Amino acid sequence: MAKIALRGLTRAHDLYELRGERAKELAKRGRKLIGYFCSYTPVELFTALDLVPYRIQGKVGKPVEKAGQYLESIVCPYVRSCFDIALSGEYDFLSGAVIPHTCDAMHRLYDIWVYYLKPPFSQSLYVPHMTHPASYDFFAKEIEYLLRNLELFVERTASEEDLLQAIKLHNRSRVLLRELYEMRKSSPPLISGTEIIWALVAGMTIPVQEFNELLEETIEEVRSRKPESYSRTRLLISGSEVDDDDLIRVIEESGAAVVMDDLCTGSRSFWQDVDTSKEAVAGLAERYLDIPCPRTYRPGKAAQRFSYLGDFIRDWNVQGVVLYTIRFCDTYQLDAPEMKDYIQSLGLPVLYLEDAYTTTPVGQWKTRVEAFLETIESRRE
């Protein structure tokens, strides 16, 4: 019997549940896949050289078994989880790894990853921690250096036109994702936050051309839906790495709707396009360094630094915000108090959740989320 081709959100959920299977299939066919971390990695370089970008992920709720021999228990549990999975051989289909210097844990991960796993290709990408004009020039040189080394690895070059075509493909993904996010503005939203996670994770594991087709199918499917007959409390979630639907699902099963996010695996990874009117490398440097992440210092008061959150809150009619951090993530935890103050200054309540990543406190989350939603409801009365 012929296998039925999955489409739209069914396909996205399949890729989410069986993440890595499509990548392994491509590797068996001779495609080279480059694993990468963080939204700061300019994936257009991979696409321009016919390499498949694959965002390396951990496994929420899975205890760390082997990585504890190499990484202290106070190291970011997401980093420990990723390395633990790699040590088990699950990332052997990758032909290389690019790890940006976005935090100390990630920077040290690069050294230990290369020493013990010895990938055919590897590079640490230094990302400036400031947005001074000289920072963009420096980052452009870093991107050029990465490009040259990738060209040596695959033994071919990427022309300016190759880079431009790759940028256009990834910009197309960004346009489609923003269109999908627009469908969350309605009350109630046409697509759930849980389904959004499926689509986002799927896109991290397949070639950009396939992802664009998947998004087009998903948008067509969601457009044809009839909205629910009742409204839910509208929440925004802000934080770092969310590559599993547990947290979002708990929130939505408690009666809320996650209508917007400020996550490094969510809106931060696609909200801005690369400016195609500039030279490719300059456009990439500007676009990636402008990602609003707490690991990059941005001068100004909270109202300036977090103004994009105010825009999200207004445009998506957000009624409450969940601040999510992974334990031992200093950059996010140091930023959280000022971000919380800013959100509360807008008149919205804030729920702060910390996650151990390798052990998921679903029961505690549910209790706290339900109490938070009751607080929001009581404010309306």
C-alpha positions as a Markdown table, in Angstrom:
| # | Residue | x | y | z |
|---|---|---|---|---|
| 1 | Met | 0.0 | 0.0 | 0.0 |
| 2 | Ala | 1.3 | 3.4 | -1.0 |
| 3 | Lys | 2.3 | 5.7 | 1.9 |
| 4 | Ile | 0.0 | 8.7 | 2.2 |
| 5 | Ala | 1.9 | 12.0 | 2.0 |
| 6 | Leu | 1.3 | 14.1 | 5.1 |
| 7 | Arg | 0.5 | 17.8 | 4.7 |
| 8 | Gly | 0.2 | 20.9 | 6.7 |
| 9 | Leu | 0.0 | 20.6 | 10.5 |
| 10 | Thr | -0.2 | 16.8 | 10.3 |
| 11 | Arg | 3.1 | 16.8 | 8.6 |
| 12 | Ala | 4.5 | 19.4 | 11.0 |
| 13 | His | 3.4 | 17.2 | 14.0 |
| 14 | Asp | 5.0 | 14.2 | 12.4 |
| 15 | Leu | 8.3 | 16.0 | 11.9 |
| 16 | Tyr | 8.0 | 17.3 | 15.5 |
| 17 | Glu | 7.5 | 13.9 | 17.0 |
| 18 | Leu | 10.1 | 12.2 | 14.8 |
| 19 | Arg | 12.6 | 15.0 | 14.7 |
| 20 | Gly | 15.8 | 14.0 | 13.0 |
| 21 | Glu | 14.3 | 11.2 | 10.9 |
| 22 | Arg | 14.0 | 13.4 | 7.8 |
| 23 | Ala | 17.5 | 14.7 | 8.4 |
| 24 | Lys | 18.9 | 11.1 | 8.7 |
| 25 | Glu | 17.1 | 10.3 | 5.4 |
| 26 | Leu | 18.7 | 13.2 | 3.7 |
| 27 | Ala | 22.1 | 12.2 | 5.1 |
| 28 | Lys | 21.7 | 8.7 | 3.7 |
| 29 | Arg | 21.0 | 10.2 | 0.3 |
| 30 | Gly | 24.3 | 12.0 | 0.4 |
| 31 | Arg | 23.2 | 15.5 | 1.6 |
| 32 | Lys | 25.5 | 17.1 | 4.2 |
| 33 | Leu | 23.8 | 18.6 | 7.2 |
| 34 | Ile | 25.4 | 21.1 | 9.5 |
| 35 | Gly | 24.2 | 21.3 | 13.1 |
| 36 | Tyr | 24.0 | 24.7 | 14.7 |
| 37 | Phe | 22.9 | 26.4 | 17.9 |
| 38 | Cys | 21.2 | 29.6 | 18.5 |
| 39 | Ser | 19.3 | 32.1 | 16.4 |
| 40 | Tyr | 22.5 | 34.1 | 15.7 |
| 41 | Thr | 23.9 | 31.5 | 13.3 |
| 42 | Pro | 23.4 | 32.8 | 9.7 |
| 43 | Val | 21.9 | 29.7 | 8.2 |
| 44 | Glu | 21.7 | 31.3 | 4.7 |
| 45 | Leu | 25.4 | 30.4 | 4.3 |
| 46 | Phe | 24.6 | 26.7 | 4.6 |
| 47 | Thr | 21.8 | 26.9 | 2.1 |
| 48 | Ala | 23.9 | 28.8 | -0.4 |
| 49 | Leu | 26.4 | 25.9 | -0.4 |
| 50 | Asp | 23.6 | 23.2 | -0.6 |
| 51 | Leu | 24.2 | 22.2 | 3.0 |
| 52 | Val | 21.1 | 21.6 | 5.2 |
| 53 | Pro | 21.0 | 23.6 | 8.4 |
| 54 | Tyr | 19.8 | 21.5 | 11.4 |
| 55 | Arg | 19.2 | 23.3 | 14.7 |
| 56 | Ile | 20.5 | 21.1 | 17.5 |
| 57 | Gln | 18.0 | 20.4 | 20.3 |
| 58 | Gly | 18.0 | 18.7 | 23.6 |
| 59 | Lys | 15.3 | 16.4 | 25.0 |
| 60 | Val | 13.0 | 17.9 | 27.6 |
| 61 | Gly | 12.3 | 15.6 | 30.5 |
| 62 | Lys | 15.2 | 13.1 | 29.6 |
| 63 | Pro | 17.7 | 12.7 | 32.4 |
| 64 | Val | 21.4 | 13.4 | 31.5 |
| 65 | Glu | 23.3 | 10.1 | 31.4 |
| 66 | Lys | 26.7 | 10.5 | 29.8 |
| 67 | Ala | 27.3 | 14.2 | 29.7 |
| 68 | Gly | 27.6 | 14.4 | 33.5 |
| 69 | Gln | 31.1 | 13.0 | 33.2 |
| 70 | Tyr | 32.2 | 16.0 | 31.2 |
| 71 | Leu | 30.0 | 19.0 | 32.2 |
| 72 | Glu | 29.3 | 20.2 | 35.8 |
| 73 | Ser | 25.8 | 20.0 | 37.1 |
| 74 | Ile | 25.6 | 23.8 | 37.3 |
| 75 | Val | 26.1 | 24.1 | 33.5 |
| 76 | Cys | 22.9 | 25.1 | 31.6 |
| 77 | Pro | 20.7 | 21.9 | 31.5 |
| 78 | Tyr | 19.8 | 22.6 | 27.8 |
| 79 | Val | 23.5 | 22.5 | 26.9 |
| 80 | Arg | 24.0 | 19.3 | 29.0 |
| 81 | Ser | 21.1 | 17.7 | 27.3 |
| 82 | Cys | 22.3 | 18.5 | 23.8 |
| 83 | Phe | 25.7 | 17.1 | 24.5 |
| 84 | Asp | 24.3 | 14.0 | 26.2 |
| 85 | Ile | 22.3 | 13.3 | 23.1 |
| 86 | Ala | 25.3 | 13.8 | 20.9 |
| 87 | Leu | 27.4 | 11.4 | 23.0 |
| 88 | Ser | 24.8 | 8.8 | 22.5 |
| 89 | Gly | 25.3 | 9.0 | 18.7 |
| 90 | Glu | 21.9 | 10.5 | 17.8 |
| 91 | Tyr | 23.6 | 13.4 | 16.0 |
| 92 | Asp | 26.1 | 11.2 | 14.0 |
| 93 | Phe | 24.2 | 12.1 | 10.8 |
| 94 | Leu | 25.6 | 15.7 | 11.1 |
| 95 | Ser | 28.6 | 16.5 | 9.0 |
| 96 | Gly | 29.6 | 19.5 | 11.2 |
| 97 | Ala | 28.7 | 21.9 | 13.9 |
| 98 | Val | 28.6 | 25.7 | 14.2 |
| 99 | Ile | 28.4 | 27.0 | 17.7 |
| 100 | Pro | 28.1 | 30.7 | 18.3 |
| 101 | His | 29.7 | 32.4 | 21.4 |
| 102 | Thr | 26.4 | 33.6 | 22.7 |
| 103 | Cys | 27.0 | 32.7 | 26.4 |
| 104 | Asp | 29.8 | 31.1 | 28.4 |
| 105 | Ala | 28.1 | 27.7 | 28.5 |
| 106 | Met | 27.7 | 27.6 | 24.8 |
| 107 | His | 31.3 | 28.8 | 24.2 |
| 108 | Arg | 32.7 | 26.0 | 26.4 |
| 109 | Leu | 30.4 | 23.5 | 24.7 |
| 110 | Tyr | 32.2 | 24.2 | 21.4 |
| 111 | Asp | 35.6 | 23.1 | 22.9 |
| 112 | Ile | 34.2 | 19.9 | 24.4 |
| 113 | Trp | 32.1 | 19.1 | 21.4 |
| 114 | Val | 35.0 | 19.3 | 19.0 |
| 115 | Tyr | 37.4 | 17.4 | 21.4 |
| 116 | Tyr | 35.2 | 14.5 | 22.1 |
| 117 | Leu | 32.9 | 14.2 | 19.0 |
| 118 | Lys | 35.4 | 15.3 | 16.3 |
| 119 | Pro | 32.9 | 16.4 | 13.7 |
| 120 | Pro | 34.2 | 16.6 | 10.1 |
| 121 | Phe | 33.6 | 20.4 | 10.2 |
| 122 | Ser | 33.4 | 22.7 | 13.2 |
| 123 | Gln | 33.6 | 26.4 | 13.9 |
| 124 | Ser | 33.0 | 28.7 | 16.7 |
| 125 | Leu | 31.2 | 31.9 | 15.6 |
| 126 | Tyr | 32.0 | 34.9 | 17.7 |
| 127 | Val | 29.0 | 37.2 | 18.1 |
| 128 | Pro | 29.7 | 40.7 | 19.5 |
| 129 | His | 28.0 | 41.6 | 22.7 |
| 130 | Met | 27.4 | 45.2 | 21.7 |
| 131 | Thr | 25.7 | 46.9 | 18.8 |
| 132 | His | 28.3 | 49.6 | 18.2 |
| 133 | Pro | 28.9 | 50.3 | 14.5 |
| 134 | Ala | 32.2 | 48.5 | 14.8 |
| 135 | Ser | 30.4 | 45.4 | 16.0 |
| 136 | Tyr | 28.6 | 45.0 | 12.7 |
| 137 | Asp | 31.9 | 45.3 | 10.8 |
| 138 | Phe | 33.4 | 42.7 | 13.1 |
| 139 | Phe | 30.5 | 40.4 | 12.8 |
| 140 | Ala | 30.5 | 40.7 | 9.0 |
| 141 | Lys | 34.2 | 39.5 | 9.0 |
| 142 | Glu | 33.2 | 36.6 | 11.2 |
| 143 | Ile | 30.5 | 35.6 | 8.8 |
| 144 | Glu | 33.0 | 35.9 | 5.9 |
| 145 | Tyr | 35.4 | 33.7 | 7.8 |
| 146 | Leu | 32.7 | 31.1 | 8.4 |
| 147 | Leu | 31.7 | 31.2 | 4.7 |
| 148 | Arg | 35.3 | 30.7 | 3.5 |
| 149 | Asn | 35.8 | 27.7 | 5.8 |
| 150 | Leu | 32.5 | 26.1 | 4.7 |
| 151 | Glu | 33.6 | 26.6 | 1.1 |
| 152 | Leu | 36.8 | 24.8 | 1.8 |
| 153 | Phe | 34.8 | 22.0 | 3.5 |
| 154 | Val | 32.5 | 21.4 | 0.5 |
| 155 | Glu | 35.1 | 22.3 | -2.1 |
| 156 | Arg | 33.0 | 24.9 | -3.9 |
| 157 | Thr | 32.3 | 28.6 | -3.6 |
| 158 | Ala | 29.2 | 30.5 | -3.0 |
| 159 | Ser | 28.8 | 33.6 | -5.3 |
| 160 | Glu | 27.0 | 36.8 | -4.3 |
| 161 | Glu | 24.0 | 35.5 | -6.3 |
| 162 | Asp | 24.1 | 32.2 | -4.5 |
| 163 | Leu | 24.0 | 34.0 | -1.2 |
| 164 | Leu | 21.2 | 36.3 | -2.4 |
| 165 | Gln | 19.1 | 33.4 | -3.5 |
| 166 | Ala | 19.6 | 31.7 | -0.1 |
| 167 | Ile | 18.6 | 34.9 | 1.7 |
| 168 | Lys | 15.4 | 35.1 | -0.4 |
| 169 | Leu | 14.5 | 31.5 | 0.5 |
| 170 | His | 14.9 | 32.2 | 4.2 |
| 171 | Asn | 13.2 | 35.5 | 4.0 |
| 172 | Arg | 10.3 | 33.7 | 2.4 |
| 173 | Ser | 10.1 | 31.5 | 5.5 |
| 174 | Arg | 10.1 | 34.5 | 7.7 |
| 175 | Val | 7.3 | 36.1 | 5.7 |
| 176 | Leu | 5.2 | 32.9 | 5.9 |
| 177 | Leu | 5.8 | 32.5 | 9.7 |
| 178 | Arg | 4.8 | 36.1 | 10.3 |
| 179 | Glu | 1.6 | 35.4 | 8.3 |
| 180 | Leu | 0.9 | 32.4 | 10.4 |
| 181 | Tyr | 1.5 | 34.5 | 13.6 |
| 182 | Glu | -1.0 | 37.1 | 12.2 |
| 183 | Met | -3.7 | 34.3 | 12.5 |
| 184 | Arg | -3.2 | 34.4 | 16.2 |
| 185 | Lys | -4.5 | 37.9 | 16.5 |
| 186 | Ser | -8.1 | 36.9 | 16.1 |
| 187 | Ser | -10.2 | 36.2 | 19.2 |
| 188 | Pro | -10.1 | 33.3 | 19.6 |
| 189 | Pro | -6.9 | 32.6 | 17.5 |
| 190 | Leu | -7.2 | 30.3 | 14.5 |
| 191 | Ile | -4.0 | 28.4 | 15.5 |
| 192 | Ser | -2.8 | 27.3 | 18.9 |
| 193 | Gly | 0.6 | 28.0 | 20.5 |
| 194 | Thr | 1.1 | 24.2 | 20.6 |
| 195 | Glu | 0.6 | 23.9 | 16.9 |
| 196 | Ile | 3.0 | 26.8 | 16.3 |
| 197 | Ile | 5.7 | 24.9 | 18.3 |
| 198 | Trp | 5.2 | 21.9 | 16.0 |
| 199 | Ala | 5.7 | 24.1 | 12.9 |
| 200 | Leu | 8.8 | 25.8 | 14.4 |
| 201 | Val | 10.5 | 22.6 | 15.4 |
| 202 | Ala | 9.7 | 21.0 | 12.0 |
| 203 | Gly | 11.4 | 24.0 | 10.3 |
| 204 | Met | 14.6 | 23.5 | 12.3 |
| 205 | Thr | 15.1 | 20.0 | 10.9 |
| 206 | Ile | 14.3 | 20.2 | 7.2 |
| 207 | Pro | 15.7 | 22.1 | 4.1 |
| 208 | Val | 14.3 | 25.6 | 3.8 |
| 209 | Gln | 12.5 | 24.8 | 0.5 |
| 210 | Glu | 10.6 | 22.0 | 2.2 |
| 211 | Phe | 9.8 | 24.3 | 5.2 |
| 212 | Asn | 8.4 | 26.9 | 2.9 |
| 213 | Glu | 6.1 | 24.4 | 1.2 |
| 214 | Leu | 5.0 | 23.1 | 4.7 |
| 215 | Leu | 4.2 | 26.6 | 5.8 |
| 216 | Glu | 2.2 | 27.4 | 2.7 |
| 217 | Glu | 0.1 | 24.2 | 3.3 |
| 218 | Thr | -0.3 | 25.0 | 7.0 |
| 219 | Ile | -1.5 | 28.6 | 6.3 |
| 220 | Glu | -4.0 | 27.3 | 3.7 |
| 221 | Glu | -5.3 | 24.7 | 6.3 |
| 222 | Val | -5.6 | 27.2 | 9.1 |
| 223 | Arg | -7.4 | 29.8 | 6.9 |
| 224 | Ser | -10.1 | 27.3 | 6.3 |
| 225 | Arg | -10.8 | 26.7 | 10.0 |
| 226 | Lys | -13.8 | 27.9 | 11.9 |
| 227 | Pro | -12.8 | 29.7 | 15.1 |
| 228 | Glu | -13.8 | 28.4 | 18.5 |
| 229 | Ser | -17.1 | 29.7 | 19.9 |
| 230 | Tyr | -15.5 | 30.9 | 23.1 |
| 231 | Ser | -12.6 | 33.2 | 24.0 |
| 232 | Arg | -9.6 | 32.4 | 26.2 |
| 233 | Thr | -7.2 | 34.5 | 28.3 |
| 234 | Arg | -4.6 | 35.7 | 25.8 |
| 235 | Leu | -0.9 | 35.2 | 26.9 |
| 236 | Leu | 2.5 | 36.0 | 25.6 |
| 237 | Ile | 5.5 | 33.8 | 26.6 |
| 238 | Ser | 9.0 | 35.3 | 26.7 |
| 239 | Gly | 12.2 | 33.3 | 27.3 |
| 240 | Ser | 14.9 | 31.3 | 25.6 |
| 241 | Glu | 14.9 | 27.8 | 24.2 |
| 242 | Val | 11.4 | 26.2 | 23.9 |
| 243 | Asp | 11.7 | 23.2 | 21.5 |
| 244 | Asp | 9.1 | 21.1 | 23.2 |
| 245 | Asp | 5.3 | 21.6 | 23.4 |
| 246 | Asp | 5.0 | 20.6 | 27.1 |
| 247 | Leu | 4.9 | 24.1 | 28.6 |
| 248 | Ile | 2.7 | 25.6 | 25.9 |
| 249 | Arg | 0.3 | 22.6 | 26.1 |
| 250 | Val | 0.0 | 22.9 | 29.9 |
| 251 | Ile | -0.9 | 26.6 | 29.5 |
| 252 | Glu | -3.5 | 26.0 | 26.8 |
| 253 | Glu | -5.0 | 23.0 | 28.5 |
| 254 | Ser | -5.4 | 25.2 | 31.6 |
| 255 | Gly | -7.8 | 27.4 | 29.5 |
| 256 | Ala | -5.5 | 30.1 | 28.1 |
| 257 | Ala | -4.4 | 30.8 | 24.5 |
| 258 | Val | -0.7 | 31.5 | 23.9 |
| 259 | Val | -1.1 | 34.1 | 21.1 |
| 260 | Met | 2.4 | 35.5 | 20.9 |
| 261 | Asp | 6.0 | 34.7 | 21.9 |
| 262 | Asp | 9.3 | 36.3 | 22.5 |
| 263 | Leu | 11.5 | 33.1 | 22.3 |
| 264 | Cys | 14.8 | 32.4 | 20.7 |
| 265 | Thr | 13.2 | 29.4 | 19.0 |
| 266 | Gly | 10.1 | 31.5 | 18.1 |
| 267 | Ser | 9.6 | 35.1 | 16.9 |
| 268 | Arg | 13.2 | 36.1 | 17.6 |
| 269 | Ser | 14.5 | 33.6 | 15.0 |
| 270 | Phe | 12.4 | 35.0 | 12.1 |
| 271 | Trp | 10.9 | 38.4 | 12.9 |
| 272 | Gln | 13.3 | 40.5 | 10.9 |
| 273 | Asp | 14.2 | 39.9 | 7.2 |
| 274 | Val | 17.7 | 40.2 | 5.8 |
| 275 | Asp | 17.9 | 43.5 | 3.8 |
| 276 | Thr | 18.5 | 42.3 | 0.2 |
| 277 | Ser | 19.4 | 45.9 | -1.0 |
| 278 | Lys | 22.8 | 45.5 | 0.7 |
| 279 | Glu | 25.7 | 43.2 | 0.0 |
| 280 | Ala | 24.8 | 39.7 | 1.3 |
| 281 | Val | 27.3 | 39.5 | 4.2 |
| 282 | Ala | 26.6 | 43.1 | 5.4 |
| 283 | Gly | 22.9 | 42.4 | 5.3 |
| 284 | Leu | 23.3 | 39.1 | 7.2 |
| 285 | Ala | 25.5 | 40.8 | 9.9 |
| 286 | Glu | 23.0 | 43.6 | 10.4 |
| 287 | Arg | 20.0 | 41.3 | 10.6 |
| 288 | Tyr | 21.4 | 38.7 | 13.0 |
| 289 | Leu | 23.2 | 41.2 | 15.3 |
| 290 | Asp | 19.9 | 43.1 | 15.7 |
| 291 | Ile | 18.1 | 40.1 | 17.3 |
| 292 | Pro | 16.8 | 41.4 | 20.6 |
| 293 | Cys | 18.4 | 38.9 | 23.0 |
| 294 | Pro | 19.6 | 39.6 | 26.6 |
| 295 | Arg | 23.1 | 38.3 | 25.7 |
| 296 | Thr | 23.6 | 41.5 | 23.7 |
| 297 | Tyr | 24.0 | 44.8 | 25.5 |
| 298 | Arg | 21.6 | 47.5 | 24.2 |
| 299 | Pro | 21.9 | 50.9 | 25.7 |
| 300 | Gly | 18.8 | 52.7 | 26.9 |
| 301 | Lys | 16.1 | 52.4 | 29.5 |
| 302 | Ala | 13.8 | 49.5 | 29.8 |
| 303 | Ala | 11.1 | 51.2 | 27.8 |
| 304 | Gln | 13.5 | 51.5 | 24.9 |
| 305 | Arg | 15.0 | 48.0 | 25.1 |
| 306 | Phe | 11.7 | 46.2 | 25.5 |
| 307 | Ser | 9.5 | 48.4 | 23.3 |
| 308 | Tyr | 9.1 | 45.5 | 20.9 |
| 309 | Leu | 7.3 | 43.6 | 23.6 |
| 310 | Gly | 5.0 | 46.5 | 24.1 |
| 311 | Asp | 4.2 | 46.3 | 20.4 |
| 312 | Phe | 3.4 | 42.6 | 20.7 |
| 313 | Ile | 1.3 | 43.1 | 23.7 |
| 314 | Arg | -0.8 | 45.8 | 22.0 |
| 315 | Asp | -1.1 | 44.2 | 18.5 |
| 316 | Trp | -1.9 | 40.7 | 19.8 |
| 317 | Asn | -4.2 | 42.0 | 22.6 |
| 318 | Val | -2.2 | 40.2 | 25.3 |
| 319 | Gln | -3.7 | 40.0 | 28.8 |
| 320 | Gly | -0.8 | 38.4 | 30.7 |
| 321 | Val | 2.9 | 37.4 | 30.2 |
| 322 | Val | 4.8 | 34.3 | 31.2 |
| 323 | Leu | 8.5 | 34.8 | 31.7 |
| 324 | Tyr | 10.2 | 31.5 | 31.2 |
| 325 | Thr | 13.9 | 30.7 | 32.0 |
| 326 | Ile | 16.0 | 27.6 | 32.0 |
| 327 | Arg | 17.9 | 27.1 | 35.3 |
| 328 | Phe | 21.5 | 28.5 | 35.4 |
| 329 | Cys | 20.8 | 30.7 | 32.4 |
| 330 | Asp | 22.4 | 33.9 | 33.8 |
| 331 | Thr | 21.7 | 36.1 | 30.7 |
| 332 | Tyr | 17.9 | 35.6 | 30.9 |
| 333 | Gln | 17.7 | 35.5 | 34.7 |
| 334 | Leu | 19.6 | 38.8 | 35.0 |
| 335 | Asp | 17.3 | 40.4 | 32.4 |
| 336 | Ala | 14.0 | 39.0 | 33.9 |
| 337 | Pro | 13.5 | 41.6 | 36.8 |
| 338 | Glu | 13.8 | 44.6 | 34.5 |
| 339 | Met | 11.6 | 43.0 | 31.8 |
| 340 | Lys | 9.0 | 42.1 | 34.5 |
| 341 | Asp | 9.0 | 45.7 | 35.7 |
| 342 | Tyr | 8.5 | 46.9 | 32.2 |
| 343 | Ile | 5.6 | 44.6 | 31.5 |
| 344 | Gln | 3.9 | 45.4 | 34.8 |
| 345 | Ser | 4.3 | 49.1 | 34.0 |
| 346 | Leu | 2.0 | 48.4 | 31.0 |
| 347 | Gly | -0.6 | 47.1 | 33.5 |
| 348 | Leu | -0.2 | 43.4 | 32.8 |
| 349 | Pro | 0.4 | 40.6 | 35.3 |
| 350 | Val | 3.5 | 38.5 | 35.0 |
| 351 | Leu | 4.1 | 34.8 | 35.9 |
| 352 | Tyr | 7.8 | 33.8 | 36.3 |
| 353 | Leu | 8.6 | 30.1 | 35.6 |
| 354 | Glu | 12.0 | 28.4 | 35.9 |
| 355 | Asp | 12.6 | 25.1 | 34.2 |
| 356 | Ala | 15.2 | 22.4 | 34.9 |
| 357 | Tyr | 14.7 | 21.2 | 31.3 |
| 358 | Thr | 15.8 | 17.6 | 32.0 |
| 359 | Thr | 13.0 | 17.2 | 34.5 |
| 360 | Thr | 9.8 | 18.8 | 33.5 |
| 361 | Pro | 7.6 | 20.0 | 36.5 |
| 362 | Val | 4.3 | 19.7 | 34.6 |
| 363 | Gly | 2.2 | 19.4 | 37.7 |
| 364 | Gln | 3.7 | 22.5 | 39.3 |
| 365 | Trp | 3.3 | 24.5 | 36.1 |
| 366 | Lys | -0.3 | 23.5 | 35.8 |
| 367 | Thr | -1.1 | 24.7 | 39.4 |
| 368 | Arg | 0.8 | 28.0 | 39.0 |
| 369 | Val | -0.7 | 28.7 | 35.5 |
| 370 | Glu | -4.3 | 28.1 | 36.8 |
| 371 | Ala | -3.7 | 30.4 | 39.7 |
| 372 | Phe | -2.3 | 33.0 | 37.3 |
| 373 | Leu | -5.3 | 32.8 | 35.1 |
| 374 | Glu | -7.6 | 33.2 | 38.1 |
| 375 | Thr | -5.7 | 36.4 | 38.9 |
| 376 | Ile | -6.2 | 37.7 | 35.4 |
| 377 | Glu | -9.9 | 36.9 | 35.5 |
| 378 | Ser | -10.3 | 38.6 | 38.9 |
| 379 | Arg | -8.7 | 41.8 | 37.5 |
| 380 | Arg | -11.5 | 41.9 | 34.8 |
| 381 | Glu | -14.3 | 41.8 | 37.4 |
